[in-house]
């Protein structure tokens, strides 16, 4: 995996072109680490994920010895065993994509997928956790689990229906077809189709539009509020978080933003996403606690 920071935009490039960037255990661990660590890297304001060579990611590397998904098949885990996903005894039970995608979901920085070629299996489910999906005209998208006798992973059964709706999600997963660019756009799993030579430039333009000269904390809060509040059972739950967010921003970057508006000048925001408001960690902890199985 290759990382490059250009003017605050971190490009994460899957770097196994000879294997169509098929995901290994090591790559999954690296991706999870990148999207956890970037929260505290104030030199990064957005991230773009793409592939090296002619593919985005051809799924899991199925050529390894033993359990090809990197799981410990000597265990017999049950639902009660999954309460603490960080339990070392479960190190090789959770699917690898299910560790990468929550890290992307939790990331305080916008994450854009620049899908430059075939995206199959985990290569198709990983972008579902990202904030926008750009697709090359040469791309292919395949939720092919049914062809392999397995089920969707990477928490894609949470992400996919929120993107395309339940009926379309069922159809995509059960058919297990490989879609070309136009079909992927029509299905709603990608947001834009772009010529190959324009893909990274378009992703950069979106990253800049979302994050350049913006309050880093406001961007982080807005992303997490949309992702989390929309899943609450009642709008009052969202209102509580909205209220705390606007309160803390009113005494933070919000004051500078209003002053800049009144003075007809560019704002000079000073907040850092590595230093979130006091309520933030407690909010995420309560949100996580609410998801725990009994």
C-alpha positions as CSV (number, residue, x, y, z in Angstrom):
1,X,0.0,0.0,0.0
2,X,1.3,3.4,-0.9
3,X,0.5,6.7,0.8
4,X,0.9,10.2,-0.5
5,X,-0.1,13.6,0.9
6,X,-0.6,16.4,-1.6
7,X,-1.8,19.6,0.0
8,X,-3.8,17.9,2.7
9,X,-5.3,15.1,0.5
10,X,-4.0,11.7,1.4
11,X,-4.0,9.3,-1.5
12,X,-4.2,5.6,-0.3
13,X,-3.2,3.4,-3.2
14,X,-3.6,-0.4,-3.1
15,X,-0.3,-1.6,-4.4
16,X,-0.4,-5.2,-5.7
17,X,-1.0,-4.6,-9.4
18,X,0.3,-8.1,-10.3
19,X,-2.5,-9.6,-8.3
20,X,-5.1,-7.0,-9.3
21,X,-4.7,-5.5,-5.8
22,X,-6.3,-8.5,-4.2
23,X,-6.5,-7.9,-0.5
24,X,-4.3,-9.7,2.0
25,X,-4.5,-9.9,5.8
26,X,-1.6,-7.5,6.0
27,X,-3.2,-5.0,3.6
28,X,-6.4,-5.1,5.6
29,X,-4.5,-4.4,8.8
30,X,-2.7,-1.5,7.1
31,X,-5.9,0.0,5.9
32,X,-7.6,-0.2,9.3
33,X,-4.5,1.5,10.9
34,X,-4.4,4.3,8.3
35,X,-8.0,5.2,8.8
36,X,-7.7,5.2,12.6
37,X,-4.4,7.1,12.7
38,X,-5.5,9.8,10.1
39,X,-8.0,11.1,12.7
40,X,-5.0,12.6,14.6
41,X,-3.1,13.7,11.6
42,X,-4.0,17.4,11.2
43,X,-1.9,17.6,8.0
44,X,-4.7,15.5,6.3
45,X,-8.1,17.0,5.5
46,X,-9.5,14.3,3.2
47,X,-8.5,10.9,1.7
48,X,-8.8,9.3,-1.7
49,X,-8.6,5.5,-2.1
50,X,-7.6,4.0,-5.5
51,X,-5.8,1.0,-7.0
52,X,-2.5,0.6,-8.7
53,X,-2.5,-0.7,-12.3
54,X,-5.6,-1.7,-14.1
55,X,-7.7,-2.8,-11.1
56,X,-9.1,-1.3,-7.9
57,X,-9.3,-4.5,-5.9
58,X,-10.2,-8.0,-7.1
59,X,-11.4,-9.2,-3.7
60,X,-9.6,-11.2,-1.1
61,X,-6.4,-13.0,-2.1
62,X,-7.6,-16.6,-2.2
63,X,-4.2,-18.1,-2.9
64,X,-3.0,-18.3,0.7
65,X,-2.6,-21.5,2.7
66,X,-5.2,-22.5,5.3
67,X,-8.4,-20.5,5.6
68,X,-8.2,-18.1,2.6
69,X,-10.2,-15.5,4.5
70,X,-7.6,-15.3,7.2
71,X,-9.9,-16.7,9.9
72,X,-9.3,-19.3,12.6
73,X,-11.5,-22.2,11.5
74,X,-10.6,-24.2,14.6
75,X,-13.0,-22.0,16.6
76,X,-16.8,-22.3,16.9
77,X,-17.9,-18.7,17.7
78,X,-21.5,-17.8,18.6
79,X,-23.3,-14.5,18.8
80,X,-22.5,-14.0,22.5
81,X,-18.8,-14.4,21.7
82,X,-19.0,-11.4,19.4
83,X,-19.9,-8.8,22.1
84,X,-16.3,-7.4,22.3
85,X,-14.8,-7.3,18.9
86,X,-11.5,-6.2,20.3
87,X,-11.2,-9.3,22.5
88,X,-7.8,-10.9,21.5
89,X,-9.4,-14.3,21.6
90,X,-11.5,-13.2,18.6
91,X,-8.5,-11.9,16.6
92,X,-9.2,-14.2,13.7
93,X,-13.0,-14.4,13.9
94,X,-14.3,-11.0,12.6
95,X,-14.0,-10.7,8.8
96,X,-11.2,-8.5,7.7
97,X,-13.4,-6.1,5.8
98,X,-15.5,-5.7,8.9
99,X,-12.5,-4.2,10.6
100,X,-11.6,-1.9,7.7
101,X,-15.1,-0.5,6.9
102,X,-15.8,0.6,10.5
103,X,-12.5,2.5,10.5
104,X,-13.6,4.3,7.4
105,X,-17.0,4.9,8.8
106,X,-15.5,6.4,12.0
107,X,-12.9,8.5,10.1
108,X,-13.3,12.2,10.8
109,X,-12.0,13.1,7.3
110,X,-14.0,12.7,4.1
111,X,-13.0,9.5,2.2
112,X,-13.6,9.3,-1.6
113,X,-13.3,6.1,-3.6
114,X,-11.6,6.5,-7.0
115,X,-12.5,3.1,-8.5
116,X,-10.1,2.8,-11.4
117,X,-10.9,-0.7,-12.6
118,X,-12.5,-4.0,-11.4
119,X,-13.9,-3.9,-7.9
120,X,-15.1,-7.3,-6.7
121,X,-15.8,-8.8,-3.3
122,X,-14.1,-6.8,-0.7
123,X,-13.1,-4.5,-3.5
124,X,-16.8,-3.7,-4.0
125,X,-17.9,-3.7,-0.3
126,X,-15.0,-1.5,1.0
127,X,-16.1,1.6,-1.1
128,X,-19.6,1.3,0.4
129,X,-18.2,2.7,3.6
130,X,-16.7,5.7,1.8
131,X,-18.4,9.1,1.5
132,X,-18.5,9.2,-2.3
133,X,-17.7,6.6,-5.0
134,X,-16.3,7.7,-8.4
135,X,-16.1,5.0,-11.0
136,X,-13.9,4.8,-14.1
137,X,-15.5,4.0,-17.4
138,X,-13.3,0.9,-17.4
139,X,-14.5,-0.2,-13.9
140,X,-16.4,-3.3,-13.0
141,X,-18.4,-3.8,-9.8
142,X,-19.2,-7.2,-8.4
143,X,-20.9,-8.3,-5.2
144,X,-20.1,-11.9,-6.2
145,X,-20.4,-13.7,-2.8
146,X,-23.3,-15.9,-4.0
147,X,-21.1,-17.3,-6.7
148,X,-18.6,-18.5,-4.1
149,X,-21.1,-19.9,-1.6
150,X,-20.5,-17.2,1.0
151,X,-22.4,-14.2,2.3
152,X,-21.6,-10.5,2.2
153,X,-19.0,-9.1,4.6
154,X,-17.4,-5.8,5.6
155,X,-20.7,-4.7,7.2
156,X,-21.9,-4.3,3.7
157,X,-25.4,-5.5,4.7
158,X,-25.5,-2.3,6.8
159,X,-24.1,0.1,4.2
160,X,-25.6,-1.2,1.0
161,X,-29.3,-0.8,1.8
162,X,-28.7,2.7,3.1
163,X,-27.2,3.6,-0.3
164,X,-29.5,1.8,-2.7
165,X,-32.5,0.8,-0.7
166,X,-33.5,-2.7,0.6
167,X,-35.0,-4.1,-2.6
168,X,-32.1,-3.0,-4.8
169,X,-29.6,-4.3,-2.3
170,X,-31.3,-7.7,-2.2
171,X,-31.3,-7.9,-6.0
172,X,-27.6,-6.8,-6.3
173,X,-26.4,-9.4,-3.7
174,X,-28.5,-12.3,-4.7
175,X,-27.9,-11.9,-8.4
176,X,-24.2,-11.6,-7.8
177,X,-23.7,-10.0,-11.2
178,X,-20.6,-8.1,-12.3
179,X,-21.8,-4.7,-13.4
180,X,-20.1,-2.4,-15.9
181,X,-19.8,1.4,-15.2
182,X,-23.2,2.3,-16.6
183,X,-25.0,-0.5,-14.8
184,X,-23.2,0.4,-11.5
185,X,-24.3,4.0,-11.9
186,X,-27.9,3.0,-12.7
187,X,-28.0,0.7,-9.6
188,X,-26.9,3.5,-7.4
189,X,-23.8,1.9,-6.0
190,X,-21.5,4.6,-7.5
191,X,-22.1,8.3,-7.7
192,X,-20.3,9.3,-10.8
193,X,-18.7,7.7,-13.9
194,X,-15.5,9.4,-15.0
195,X,-13.0,8.9,-17.8
196,X,-9.9,7.1,-16.5
197,X,-7.5,10.0,-17.1
198,X,-9.9,12.3,-15.2
199,X,-10.6,10.1,-12.2
200,X,-8.1,11.3,-9.6
201,X,-8.5,14.9,-10.7
202,X,-12.3,14.7,-10.1
203,X,-11.8,13.0,-6.8
204,X,-9.3,15.8,-5.8
205,X,-11.8,18.4,-6.8
206,X,-14.5,16.9,-4.6
207,X,-12.1,16.5,-1.7
208,X,-11.2,20.2,-2.0
209,X,-14.8,21.3,-2.3
210,X,-15.6,19.4,0.9
211,X,-12.6,20.2,3.1
212,X,-10.5,23.1,1.8
213,X,-10.8,26.3,3.9
214,X,-13.4,24.6,6.0
215,X,-13.5,24.1,9.8
216,X,-11.9,20.7,10.3
217,X,-14.0,20.0,13.4
218,X,-17.2,21.0,11.6
219,X,-16.5,18.7,8.7
220,X,-15.7,15.9,11.1
221,X,-18.9,16.4,13.2
222,X,-21.1,16.8,10.1
223,X,-19.8,13.6,8.6
224,X,-20.4,11.6,11.8
225,X,-23.7,13.2,12.5
226,X,-25.1,12.3,9.1
227,X,-23.8,8.7,9.4
228,X,-25.0,8.1,13.0
229,X,-28.0,10.4,13.5
230,X,-29.8,9.0,10.5
231,X,-29.8,5.5,12.1
232,X,-31.4,6.7,15.4
233,X,-35.0,5.6,15.9
234,X,-36.4,9.1,16.7
235,X,-35.4,12.6,15.6
236,X,-35.1,13.7,19.2
237,X,-32.0,11.5,19.4
238,X,-30.5,13.4,16.5
239,X,-31.6,16.7,18.1
240,X,-29.6,16.1,21.2
241,X,-26.4,15.6,19.2
242,X,-27.2,18.5,16.8
243,X,-27.7,20.8,19.9
244,X,-24.3,19.9,21.4
245,X,-22.5,20.2,18.1
246,X,-23.9,23.7,17.3
247,X,-23.3,24.8,20.9
248,X,-19.6,23.8,20.8
249,X,-19.1,25.2,17.3
250,X,-20.7,28.5,18.3
251,X,-17.9,29.0,20.8
252,X,-15.3,27.6,18.4
253,X,-14.9,28.1,14.6
254,X,-18.5,29.3,14.3
255,X,-17.6,32.6,15.8
256,X,-14.8,33.1,13.3
257,X,-17.1,32.0,10.5
258,X,-19.8,34.5,11.4
259,X,-17.2,37.3,11.8
260,X,-15.7,36.5,8.4
261,X,-19.2,36.6,6.8
262,X,-20.0,39.9,8.3
263,X,-16.6,41.4,7.4
264,X,-16.8,39.9,3.8
265,X,-13.5,38.1,4.1
266,X,-12.3,34.5,4.0
267,X,-12.5,32.8,7.4
268,X,-9.4,31.7,9.3
269,X,-10.6,28.5,11.0
270,X,-8.2,27.2,13.6
271,X,-9.8,24.0,14.9
272,X,-8.1,20.6,14.5
273,X,-9.9,17.3,14.0
274,X,-7.4,15.7,16.4
275,X,-9.0,17.9,19.1
276,X,-12.8,17.3,19.0
277,X,-15.3,18.9,21.4
278,X,-15.6,17.5,24.9
279,X,-18.9,15.6,24.1
280,X,-17.5,13.8,21.1
281,X,-15.9,10.7,22.6
282,X,-18.8,10.2,25.0
283,X,-21.2,10.4,22.1
284,X,-19.3,7.7,20.1
285,X,-19.0,5.6,23.2
286,X,-22.7,5.8,23.9
287,X,-23.5,5.1,20.3
288,X,-21.3,2.0,20.4
289,X,-22.8,0.8,23.7
290,X,-26.2,1.1,22.2
291,X,-25.2,-1.4,19.4
292,X,-23.9,-4.0,21.8
293,X,-25.7,-7.3,21.7
294,X,-27.1,-8.6,25.1
